[in-house]
Amino acid sequence: MTAAMPVCSHLVMTMRPPELQHLTDRLEVALDARLETGPARDLASVVFAALRRPATAGDSMPQRLPVCDQFDRALDRVCSQGGSLAELGLALKSVDPVLSWERRPTATPGDGGFYDGHANATIVGPQGIERRDDVWIGVSLMAPHVTYPEHHHPPAEIYIALSPGAWRHGGSDWFTPGIGGLIYNVADTPHAMRAGPEPLLAIWCLWTGKSQVWPRTAPP
């Protein structure tokens, strides 16, 4: 990481930091290559159209949690795929030093392996590297054999899986999209994910829109 990506305080960006711009570019390319015509592609189009205009530099301090020890292992797996997925993995690695990793707000030490076995980081959105209310982009990481509990939220959501793992949504059975697979959750659809023998790593994108109210405490 170079010094080109400071964590600034409440400054409107006239130009997005190059590492963050590269990550959003690589994410757009990876999604565009995999999305078919339909609601998920429409969601991605709105997200990346909004991102053409940089917003406010975030001021969250970098923070790591115990599960972050699994981050490089998960990245090695996706980078071994080559092509746009490897480029996306390397772009994600370039912003890791300034990410503020957090637990799900409702997690407690009594949750067993889940408490120290998961973390989420907002890249774009409230408390992200770029702070804005209309677009959320973030990343979730889970240690092997950890399950993220079922949850739901108003905005529709796209995940791109950067690791093996299983997913469930809308009452479906567990399914395995594979590395590079996409998961689209319709608004307010209950969904969950779980890691197998390898750590689970995924990037998620949401469009909240300025007219929607979505509390900061709502988990990804």
C-alpha positions in Angstrom: 0.0 0.0 0.0 1.4 3.4 -0.9 0.8 6.7 0.8 -1.7 7.6 -1.9 -4.6 6.3 0.1 -4.9 8.2 3.3 -8.0 7.9 5.6 -9.2 11.5 5.4 -11.9 13.2 7.4 -15.1 14.4 5.9 -13.5 15.6 2.6 -15.4 15.5 -0.7 -13.4 13.5 -3.2 -12.7 15.2 -6.5 -10.7 12.0 -7.4 -11.1 8.6 -5.8 -7.9 7.1 -4.3 -6.3 5.0 -7.1 -6.5 1.7 -5.1 -10.2 2.2 -4.4 -10.9 3.2 -8.0 -9.1 0.1 -9.2 -11.1 -2.1 -6.9 -14.4 -0.7 -8.1 -13.3 -1.0 -11.7 -12.3 -4.6 -11.2 -15.5 -5.4 -9.4 -17.6 -3.9 -12.2 -15.7 -5.9 -14.8 -16.1 -9.2 -12.9 -19.8 -8.6 -12.4 -20.4 -7.5 -15.9 -18.9 -10.7 -17.3 -21.2 -12.9 -15.1 -24.5 -11.1 -14.9 -27.3 -12.0 -17.2 -30.1 -9.6 -18.2 -32.5 -9.1 -15.3 -32.9 -7.5 -11.9 -29.3 -8.3 -10.7 -27.8 -6.6 -13.8 -30.1 -3.6 -13.3 -28.9 -3.3 -9.7 -25.3 -3.4 -10.8 -25.9 -0.8 -13.4 -27.4 1.6 -10.8 -24.6 1.0 -8.4 -21.8 1.6 -10.8 -23.5 4.6 -12.5 -23.7 6.2 -9.0 -20.0 5.4 -8.4 -19.0 7.5 -11.4 -19.2 10.4 -9.0 -16.9 10.1 -6.0 -18.4 11.0 -2.6 -16.9 11.8 0.8 -13.6 10.4 2.2 -14.3 8.2 5.2 -12.7 8.6 8.6 -13.0 5.1 10.1 -9.7 3.9 11.6 -8.3 0.6 10.2 -9.2 -2.4 12.4 -8.5 -6.1 12.2 -10.2 -9.0 14.0 -9.0 -12.5 14.7 -10.6 -14.0 11.6 -8.5 -11.6 9.4 -5.7 -14.2 9.8 -7.7 -16.1 7.2 -7.7 -13.3 4.7 -4.5 -14.1 2.8 -5.4 -17.8 2.6 -8.8 -16.9 1.0 -7.1 -14.4 -1.4 -4.5 -17.0 -2.5 -7.4 -19.2 -3.5 -9.2 -16.6 -5.7 -5.9 -15.3 -7.2 -5.0 -18.8 -8.3 -8.1 -18.6 -10.7 -6.4 -16.1 -12.9 -8.2 -13.6 -15.2 -10.7 -11.0 -13.8 -11.1 -12.9 -10.5 -7.4 -12.8 -9.7 -7.4 -9.1 -10.6 -10.3 -8.5 -8.3 -8.6 -10.4 -5.5 -5.4 -8.4 -5.9 -7.4 -5.1 -5.9 -9.1 -6.2 -2.7 -5.8 -7.0 -1.1 -4.5 -3.5 -2.0 -7.2 -1.8 0.2 -7.1 -4.3 3.1 -4.6 -2.2 5.2 -7.2 0.6 5.5 -10.3 -1.5 6.1 -12.2 -1.4 9.4 -13.3 -5.0 10.0 -16.2 -5.4 12.3 -18.3 -8.1 13.8 -22.0 -8.4 13.1 -23.6 -6.0 15.6 -25.6 -8.7 17.4 -22.7 -11.1 17.8 -21.7 -12.0 21.3 -18.8 -14.0 22.8 -21.3 -16.7 23.7 -21.9 -17.3 20.0 -19.1 -19.9 20.0 -16.9 -19.9 16.9 -19.0 -17.3 15.1 -17.9 -14.4 17.3 -14.2 -14.6 16.4 -14.8 -16.5 13.1 -16.4 -13.8 11.0 -15.9 -10.1 10.1 -17.4 -7.6 7.7 -15.8 -4.4 6.3 -17.5 -1.6 4.5 -15.5 -0.4 1.5 -18.0 2.1 0.1 -20.9 3.3 2.3 -21.3 4.4 5.9 -18.0 4.1 7.7 -16.3 3.0 4.5 -13.2 4.2 2.8 -15.6 6.3 0.8 -18.5 7.4 2.8 -21.9 7.6 1.1 -25.5 6.7 1.6 -26.6 5.5 -1.8 -24.2 2.7 -2.5 -22.8 0.1 -0.1 -19.9 -2.2 -1.2 -18.3 -4.4 1.4 -16.6 -7.7 2.1 -17.4 -10.6 4.4 -14.9 -13.1 5.7 -15.5 -16.3 7.7 -13.2 -18.9 9.1 -13.7 -22.6 8.0 -16.8 -24.3 9.2 -18.5 -21.1 10.4 -22.1 -20.2 9.5 -23.3 -16.6 9.1 -26.9 -16.6 10.5 -29.9 -16.0 8.4 -30.7 -12.3 8.1 -32.5 -9.8 5.8 -32.5 -6.1 4.9 -34.5 -3.8 2.7 -32.1 -3.3 -0.2 -31.6 -6.0 -2.8 -28.0 -7.3 -2.8 -25.5 -9.0 -5.1 -22.7 -11.2 -3.7 -19.7 -12.4 -5.7 -18.1 -15.4 -4.1 -14.4 -15.2 -4.0 -14.0 -18.7 -2.3 -15.8 -22.0 -2.0 -18.8 -21.9 0.3 -22.5 -22.6 0.6 -25.4 -20.1 0.5 -29.1 -20.2 1.1 -31.8 -17.6 0.4 -35.5 -17.3 0.2 -36.2 -20.7 1.8 -33.9 -22.5 -0.7 -31.7 -25.5 0.1 -28.0 -24.8 0.6 -26.2 -24.3 -2.8 -22.6 -23.8 -3.8 -22.1 -21.1 -6.4 -18.3 -21.7 -6.6 -15.5 -19.2 -6.9 -16.8 -16.3 -9.1 -20.4 -17.4 -8.6 -23.1 -14.7 -8.0 -25.8 -14.6 -5.4 -28.7 -12.2 -5.8 -31.0 -11.5 -2.9 -34.3 -9.8 -3.6 -35.2 -7.0 -1.1 -36.0 -8.4 2.4 -35.2 -12.0 1.4 -33.8 -14.0 4.3 -30.3 -15.4 3.4 -27.3 -17.1 5.1 -23.9 -18.4 4.1 -21.5 -20.9 5.6 -17.8 -21.8 5.1 -16.7 -25.4 4.5 -13.1 -26.6 5.0 -11.8 -23.3 3.5 -12.4 -19.7 4.6 -15.3 -17.9 2.9 -14.7 -14.6 1.3 -17.3 -12.6 -0.6 -17.9 -9.0 -1.8 -21.4 -7.6 -1.6 -23.1 -4.6 -3.3 -26.3 -2.8 -2.4 -28.2 0.2 -3.6 -30.0 2.0 -0.8 -30.9 5.1 -2.7 -31.3 8.4 -0.9 -35.0 7.9 -0.3 -34.5 4.7 1.7 -33.9 4.6 5.4 -31.6 1.8 6.5 -30.1 2.1 10.0 -26.3 1.7 10.3 -26.9 -1.2 12.7 -28.4 -3.3 10.0 -25.8 -6.1 9.2 -24.7 -7.0 5.7 
